[in-house]
Amino acid sequence: MADWRDYGAPDGTGVGHPIVAGTLRILRGCHSPQLGNSRDILVHLPASYASGERRYPVIYMHDGQNLFDPHTSYAGEWGVDDALASLDDCDAEAIVVGIPNSGVRRLDEYSPFPDLRLGGGDGDAYLSFVIDTLKPAIDADFRTRPEREHTGMLGASMGGLISLFALFERPEVFGFAGVMSPSLWFADGAIFRYVQDSPYVRGRLALDVGTGEAPVMVRDARRLHDLLIEKGYRAGQELRYAEDEGAGHNEAAWGGRVCDVLRFLLVGAAAPALAFAAD
């Protein structure tokens, strides 16, 4: 078993105050042979975890330093711990694995395709790290439900892009994806052709965008919504689509929506899709 520690325990790192709701564990310096780097890994456990032998679904979330702790976030935290606490329906409980980004290599790792101007394209290696190195450790050390139906990815912006890619690229591993404000424009929109050419993947997709984001973000989210409908994803069943009126491209906006996204991905309870006008 890896050396998982209580996130709130004083350990000389400056983390010694109870700022996170629930139980958060940390594994320091998890090495990725696929990427040639290391990072800390965060695991948030359900409230009922300590009181039984139940096994739980697992959601792998990107930009892990922005999920739970305002002291480590780049521009405000999502409050995922509070969102999980508000999902009091036991069917919505899950283990959340927060994977911090690697700083300057964030764009490279979250991009499935290289962009002629921005570079990138290490998305396959990043997924291999999650699937071949991290997931076996999580399944060994925690009471997970390791099957694809109970394993998903969730992220925003470039994290939304890699989450969408993961569902179609590795459907034997992932059965659902949260795709929040995805950067679908990256690599000249290569993800659209990729999704179009990929077979239908059984599972759930939660797609959203804020109407206060750049017009290209809203346009592309609507385009992806239409493409997913054409592929056979039914609105309110396999697919949840929402437009957050006036919301921008930031942690506060994603944190405000993440509870509804988690509920849909875990129990299939979808709010009515928000109507939008065609461009």
Residue, then its C-alpha position, 0 to 999 in steps of 0.5 A: m500500500a502506498d503512503w497515503r496521509d491525512y491531508g490535514a495532518p501537520d507535516g511541515t508542508g504548511v498544510g495543517h488546518p482543517i479547511v477541507a470538508g470530509t476525509l482527504r488523503i494525499l500521496r506525495g511525489c507519485h511518479s509517472p514513468q509515462l510522463g517522466n515527472s512526479r506530482d502529489i495525488l489527492v483522494h477524497l473519500p465519501a462520508s460513509y467510507a469509514s463505517g462499512e465495507r461498501r465499494y464506491p465509483v471513482i471519478y478522476m478529476h484534473d487540475g487537482q490543486n484547484l478542487f479542494d483547497p483555496h491555498t493551493s488553487y490558482a484562481g479560487e477553488w471549486g469546492v468539490d468537497d462541499a459539493l460531494a457533502s451536499l449529495d446526501d443521496c447515498d447513490a451519489e457517493a464516490i471517491v474523487v481522485g484529484i490529479p494536480n496539473s504539472g504547471v508548465r506542461r499542463l497544456d501538453e498533458y491535457s491535449p490529445f492532438p498537437d496544435l501547430r501554434l501551441g504545441g501539445g499532444d501528450g494526452d495519450a501519455y497522460l491517459s496512460f499515466v492515469i490508467d496504467t500507473l495511478k488507477p491500479a494504485i487507487d484500486a489496490d489501496f481503496r475500496t473502489r468499483p473498478e469497472r468502466e461503468h463506475t469509473g469516469m473523468l471530469g475536468a474543465s477547459m483543457g481538462g474538459l477536452i482530455s476528459l471527452f477524449a478519454l471516454f472515446e479513446r479508452p472506453e474499456v476503462f471509462g464509462f462517463a465523463g464530465v466535460m465542462s467548458p471544454s477547449l474544443w478549439f484546440a488543434d484547429g478543432a481536431i476533436f470534432r473529427y475524432v468524435q465523429d469518426s469514433p464509434y458510439v460509446r455507451g455511457r454518460l456525458a455531462l457537457d456545459v459552457g457559460t454564456g459569458e465565455a468567449p463566443v467560440m467556446v459557446r459555439d463549439a459546445r453547441r456544435l459538440h452537443d449536436l454531434l453527440i445527439e447525432k451519434g445517439y446520445r439522448a438528451g437528459q438520459e445519456l447526455r446532460y447539456a447546460e448553458d450557464e447564463g452569464a458565467g465566465h471561464n473560471e473556477a468559480a463558475w465550474g465550482g457552481r456547476v460541479c454539484d449538478v454534473l456529479r449528480f448526473l454522472l453518478v445517478g443519472a439525475a439530469a436537470p432539463a437541458l437549457a434551450f439555446a438559439a442556433d447560430 
